[in-house]
Amino acid sequence: MASRADKNRFIDCPVRFQANRLKNFFPSEWHREHQIVYVKADLLKVAGRMPGGVAV
């Protein structure tokens, strides 16, 4: 998958996030029938060390 040129500067740059809100949902009945779950994540950038953070 190609990335946008303006976003390439973030590749291989360690950043930590903490989940603020996670939501699993089916955007349509077709997705529900085929068990294709979407996830919406509201993340907060974490500066420094923080337990429970996710390295991306």
CYANA upper distance limits for C-alpha pairs under 8 A (distance plus 0.5 A):
  3 SER  CA      7 LYS  CA      7.32
  3 SER  CA      8 ASN  CA      7.19
  4 ARG  CA      8 ASN  CA      7.03
  7 LYS  CA     11 ILE  CA      8.02
  9 ARG  CA     13 CYS  CA      8.19
 14 PRO  CA     55 ALA  CA      7.34
 14 PRO  CA     56 VAL  CA      6.78
 15 VAL  CA     45 LYS  CA      7.93
 15 VAL  CA     46 VAL  CA      8.23
 15 VAL  CA     55 ALA  CA      6.53
 15 VAL  CA     56 VAL  CA      6.09
 16 ARG  CA     45 LYS  CA      6.43
 16 ARG  CA     46 VAL  CA      5.84
 16 ARG  CA     47 ALA  CA      7.77
 16 ARG  CA     53 GLY  CA      6.54
 16 ARG  CA     54 VAL  CA      6.04
 16 ARG  CA     55 ALA  CA      5.14
 16 ARG  CA     56 VAL  CA      6.53
 17 PHE  CA     43 LEU  CA      6.41
 17 PHE  CA     44 LEU  CA      5.83
 17 PHE  CA     45 LYS  CA      5.01
 17 PHE  CA     46 VAL  CA      5.80
 17 PHE  CA     53 GLY  CA      6.02
 17 PHE  CA     54 VAL  CA      5.79
 17 PHE  CA     55 ALA  CA      7.09
 17 PHE  CA     56 VAL  CA      7.84
 18 GLN  CA     43 LEU  CA      6.12
 18 GLN  CA     44 LEU  CA      5.72
 18 GLN  CA     45 LYS  CA      6.99
 18 GLN  CA     46 VAL  CA      7.00
 18 GLN  CA     52 GLY  CA      7.50
 18 GLN  CA     53 GLY  CA      5.30
 18 GLN  CA     54 VAL  CA      6.65
 19 ALA  CA     41 ALA  CA      7.49
 19 ALA  CA     42 ASP  CA      6.84
 19 ALA  CA     43 LEU  CA      5.24
 19 ALA  CA     44 LEU  CA      6.95
 19 ALA  CA     53 GLY  CA      8.19
 20 ASN  CA     41 ALA  CA      8.07
 20 ASN  CA     42 ASP  CA      5.98
 20 ASN  CA     43 LEU  CA      5.84
 20 ASN  CA     44 LEU  CA      6.92
 21 ARG  CA     41 ALA  CA      6.35
 21 ARG  CA     42 ASP  CA      5.61
 21 ARG  CA     43 LEU  CA      7.60
 22 LEU  CA     39 VAL  CA      7.45
 22 LEU  CA     40 LYS  CA      6.30
 22 LEU  CA     41 ALA  CA      5.14
 22 LEU  CA     42 ASP  CA      6.97
 23 LYS  CA     39 VAL  CA      6.08
 23 LYS  CA     40 LYS  CA      5.62
 23 LYS  CA     41 ALA  CA      7.01
 24 ASN  CA     37 VAL  CA      6.87
 24 ASN  CA     38 TYR  CA      6.18
 24 ASN  CA     39 VAL  CA      5.06
 24 ASN  CA     40 LYS  CA      7.01
 25 PHE  CA     37 VAL  CA      6.21
 25 PHE  CA     38 TYR  CA      5.83
 25 PHE  CA     39 VAL  CA      6.87
 25 PHE  CA     40 LYS  CA      8.49
 26 PHE  CA     31 HIS  CA      6.12
 26 PHE  CA     32 ARG  CA      6.01
 26 PHE  CA     36 ILE  CA      7.38
 26 PHE  CA     37 VAL  CA      5.86
 26 PHE  CA     38 TYR  CA      6.48
 27 PRO  CA     31 HIS  CA      7.00
 27 PRO  CA     32 ARG  CA      8.42
 27 PRO  CA     38 TYR  CA      7.70
 28 SER  CA     32 ARG  CA      7.05
 29 GLU  CA     33 GLU  CA      6.67
 30 TRP  CA     34 HIS  CA      6.78
 31 HIS  CA     35 GLN  CA      6.30
 31 HIS  CA     36 ILE  CA      5.45
 31 HIS  CA     37 VAL  CA      7.45
 32 ARG  CA     36 ILE  CA      6.75
 32 ARG  CA     37 VAL  CA      7.83
 46 VAL  CA     50 MET  CA      7.60
 46 VAL  CA     53 GLY  CA      7.86
